[in-house]
Amino acid sequence: METITIIGNMGDFAKVTQFENGAKVARFQFASHLGEDTIWHRMFAWGTVALFIERFGAKGKKMIIKGRKVVRTYLDREGIQKQIEEIEVREIIGLY
């Protein structure tokens, strides 16, 4: 598994979903910067990492994220196959 480390800011508050078994997933946008360019990343996290994001994550919050790239395939409303890249957050450090 290739680990990805990104330093940046949360784009907005995370959308947290709780399942019947009590498990939670947090999904959010994350901005990193390369020179003057802003790069947006789709992120998701499970378990205690999702709980941390739910409690302490906020729009503009600066963080260091470690995770792995995940590629999902799905069918859109017209039945066309699409792919989406996301990062599964495994570790997170809130900076300030």
N, C-alpha and C positions, 0 to 999 in steps of 0.2 A: 504494500500500500504506500503510495506516494503522499507525503504530508505537505500541506500547503500552509504557510504562515502569512497572514495579512495584518497590517496595521492600518486602522482607519476609523470611520465613524458610522454609527447606526443612522440609517436614513429616516427611520420613523420608529414608533413603538412596535414591538413584535406582536404578531397575531398568534395567540396561544390557544391550542385546541387540547381539550382533555377528553380522553376516551373512556369507555365504560369500565375498563380495568384499572383506571386511575392514572395511566401513563399520559404524559404531556409531550406535545411537540410545539416548538416555537419557530415561527417563520418570520424572516425580516430581510430588508434590503440593507446592504452595507457598502459604504463608499470608501475606496482607497484612492490615492493620488499618485500619479506618475508625472512629475514635472507640473505643468499647469493643467493636465488632463485629469478628469475624474472618471474612475472606472467603477461601475455598479456591479455588485455581486448579489445573487440570491443565496440566502443562508437558511439552514434549518438545524435544530438541535433537539435532542431527546433528554429525558431524565433530569439529573441534577443540573446539567448545563442549561436546559430549557427553563428550569426553575430560577437559576441565577439571572438569566436574560429577562424573565418575567418580572422579577423583583427589582433589578438594578438597571436594566436597559432602558434607554430613553433616546429620543431623537437628538442627534449630535453627540451622543456619548462616545468618547474615544476608547477604543479597545484593541487588544491584540488577540487574534483568533488563529487557532491551529485546527486543521481539519483535513478532509479529503474531498476530492472532486467526485461528484456523482452525476451520471447522465441518465435521465429518465426519458422514456419514449411513451407517447400517448397519442390518442386520436382526437382531433379537434371536432367541432360540431358538424363539419362537412365530411368527416370520415377520413381526413388527410392525416397521415402519420407525421408527428412533429417530435423534436427532441428539445430538451431543456437541460442546461447545466446548472447545478447547484453545488454548494459546499456544505457538507455535513460537519458541523462544528463539534469538535471533540474536547477542546480546551479553550478557555476564555479568560482573559485578564482585563479588568476594568482599569483604565488609567486615571481618569478624573472626570 
